Amino acid sequence: MNVSPYLLLKNSVAKAISQLAGDCYAKWAVSWKIDFKGAQVCASATPAKADFFLSDLSGSSNQRHLQNGSTAWFHIPDALKNELEQSIFGLSNADATTENGKHSVLAGKVLAESLDELINAVIGSICQLEVLPETAIFPPPAHLFRPGSGALVCELSVGHHTLRILLPAAAISHWRKSQPASPKPGLMSLKAALKNTPVSLHVEVSDAELTLGYLATLAIGDVLKLPNKLDHTLKVLTDDNVAVCNAHLGSSSGALAIELVKSN
């Protein structure tokens, strides 16, 4: 029996995809001179979204095939098409709504071209895959709407209505790749670490006060307590930038301290 992995969509990823969809929408609106300002929301697919994609399976215009073999689906309400047609051609509501739902055959073709451009741009940008011509028509499988399927529904407000795009986990897998860990910072000089930190010449070792004369007798392995809350890996240098030894500015037995360690 094959068991699908439980995939969750991080909020940061959903926000980034929403922003990308919004950028595609803005470019499309400028290109078609459409003055619709809408919101874009991308979130995990849920059972509540299933009806939008299963309600109309009469034609090939409800899905797109992708370069990696996966499929994307979308749902466009008729009311959205009518409103978009009015915006493109400057028609009134009465003129845009005819017996066939379109002002003319030409208007229908232009409307289809405009929506295709928007859908292909959003899908291609999010999936980073080439959108291919349809080769088969089939409904989205029900498991895409189950919690943890990894599928994504992107909702774009076009005027007063919503265009919805369904993307399976395979189409957005690159968004889930873990980012490389940030490299650990290298050693810094003691002077740089304490640049803005006032350090008194009056210090203590094992709760015993030190004189300047005794301070000169300190050796590698001794611990100096400090009142400052710092935590750095240090390199002790001479005035000629010659490494003397390494050190750690942090805590020792609960007390903040500098601990000198042998240089590599």
N, C-alpha and C positions, 0 to 999 in steps of 0.2 A: 504494500500500500504506500502511495506517495503522499507525503505530508508537506504542505507548503509552509515556508517559514513565516513567522508572525512579524510583520514589518510595520513599524510606526513612522509617521512623518513628523520630523522635528519642527517645532514652531519657527525656528530660524530658517529652515529650508522652505517651508510654506510661504514665509514672508518674502524670501528672495525670489521664489517662482512667481508670486503675485506681482512683485515689482517688475519682473521681466515681462510678464503678460501685459502689465500696464504700459510699459514702454512700447511694445508692439502695437497696442491699441492706439496710443497717441500718434505714432507714425502713420498708421492706417487712416486715422481720422483727418490728419493734415493732408495726406495724399488725396483723399476723396472729398476734401472740403466739408467735412461733417462736423457740426458743432454740438456733438454729444459729449457731455462730461459725465463719465460713469465710474463706478468703483470696480476693482478687480479683487476677487477673493479666491484663493486656492486652498483646498483642505482635503483631508482623507475622504475617500468615497464611503458613503453610508447607505443602508437600506432605503432611507428616505429619498435618495437621489435616483433610485433604480427606475421609477416610473417615467422619468424624463427621457431616458434612453431606450426604453422598451415600448414606448407608446406609438412610435411611428417607424416602421421598418419597411415601408413600401418602396423605397428607392435606394440608390447607391450614395445619395448625398448625405447620409447620416454617419459616414465613417471615412477614415483615411488609413491607408497602409503605410508602414514605415520601413526604412531601409534595413533594420535588423530583424524583420519578420513579424514584429508586433503590430497591433492595430489600435487606432484611436477612434473614439466615437464622439459625436456631438449632437446637440439638440437645439433647434432654432424655432421658437414659437412663431406662428403665422403673424401675430400682432407685431412682433419685432420686424418682420419683413415689410409689412405695410408701413410702419413708422419710418424705417430706413429708406424705403422708396420715396416717401414724401420728402425726406431730407435731401436726397440726391437730386431729385427733379423739381423740388419746390412746389409739390402738389398739395392740394387741400386733402383732407381726409375723404371727402366724397369722391374726388377724382381718383384717388389711389385705390379705393376699394370698388372694384368692378365685379362682374359676374365671376371672372376667373381669379379674382384677388390681385390682379396686376393691371396697371394702366394700359400696357401694350406689351407685345412680344419683346420689343426692344428693351423696355423697362425691366422686364423679367430677366433678360440676359445680362443686363448691366448689374442688376441687383445680385444675381448669382455670382457674377465675377467679383463684385465687391466683397461678398461674404466669403467666397473661396480664398481670396487674398488674405483676409483677416485670419481665418481659421488655419490656413497653411502657415502663415507667419508665426502665430502663437505656438502651434504644435511643433514646428521646426525649431523654433528658438528654445523652447523648454526641453525638448527631447534631444536637441543637437543631432538630429537625424534628417535625412532627405525624405520628404513626403512623396510617396509613389502613387501612380494611378490605381484605382480600385481594380482588383482582380476577382474578388468574391464579396458577397454580401451576407453577413450573418450578425445576429444580435450579440451584445456583450454578454459573456458568461456571468451567471449569477454570483459566483464566488468573488467577483471584483468588488461587490458591494458589502462583503462581510468585513467586520472589524479585523484589522491587521493584515488585510490583503495587500497593502502597499499601493493600491490604486489611488489616483488623484482626480478630483473634480475641480476644474477651474471655471469659475463663474465670472462672466464679463457683462457688466451692465451697459447695454446699448440703448440709449434713450431711456424709456420707461420699462424696458423688458430685459430679460437675461438670456444670454447665449451661454450654454454649458458645454464643456469639453471634458471627456473622460479619458484618462491616460492610465494604462496598466503599469504595474511595477517595473516590468521589463523595459518600458519606454523611458523611465526616469531613474534607472539604476545608477547612473553616473552622479546623481545628486546625493546618493547615500555612501559614496566612497569616503572612507575616513581620511582626514587631512593629516599630512605629515606633522609629527610633533615638532614644536619649536626648539631650535638648538639651545642648549644650556649656555648661559653667559660665561665668557672666559674669565680668567683671573684679572683682577684690577689691583692697582697699586694701593698701598696703605694710605698714601697721601691723597689719592683720589677718593677713597672711601670715606676719609675723615675730613674732606675738603670743607664742608659746611657744618662740621660737628665740633664744637669747642671741647677740647680734652684738657683737663687740669693736669699739671705736673705732680699733683698730690694723688698718688694711687695706692692701692692696697693689694697685698698678696696674702692669702689666708688670713684676712682680717687684720694684718699687721701693717702699720704705716711704713712707708718707704721714704728714705731721704734720697736726694739726687745722687749721692755717692753710691748708695746701695742699688739704685736703679741701673747703674752702669755694670753691675755684676750679674744682671739677668742673663739666663742662658736659654737655649732651645728647650722647650718643654715646660717652662714656667708659665703661669697664668696671671694675666693682669685683669682685674675687675674694672668694668666701666659702667657708668649710669645710663648710657645711651642704648636705646632699643634698635640694634642693627643686626643684620645677618648677612654677611658677605664672605666670600672666599677672597683672600687677599694675597698679595705678593709684596714682601718687604724689600725695598730697593735702596741702594746707596744714592748719594747725590749724583753719581755718574750713571744712574739707571742700571747698575749691576745687581742682579738678584742675590739677596742674602739668604732669605728663607721664605717659605710660604707661611700663611697664617689664616686663622678663621676668626672672624669677628662675630660672635654670637653669644651662647650661654654655656656655662659650666656648672653642673650641679645646681641648676636653678638660678645661678647668678650670671649676669651679663659679663662677658669677658673677651679678651683677645688671647688666643692660644697659639703660641709659636710652634710650628712643626718643621721637620727637616725639609729642605728644598730638594726637588728632584734633580 
